[in-house]
Amino acid sequence: MSVNYILSQYIDEAMSQAVYDKLEDSTFVGRIPSCKGVIAFASTLRQCENELHSTLEDWILIGLKLGHTLPVINNINLNEEPSREPVDTLSTINN
């Protein structure tokens, strides 16, 4: 059974849109154009990717906490209210 986590999918899709450039001083900058303000700098491309991933996670969590509208990425919309199953539905699943 495969479990899908919407937040993980959102992060994966956003990271697939990342753009990296090598700067004149041989360091790297990474950004995700659809996620305004998500940018990272590092000495190596791998470090830049890791830093960008961490920055994206923080950006999403802060955005959700503050009620900011986040971009819809590949039809994943974190702005929608989550739907919750009634508790009595859970008891029928376990039987």
Salt bridges, closest charged atoms under 4 A:
GLU49 OE1 - ARG46 NH1 2.71
GLU57 OE2 - HIS53 ND1 3.31
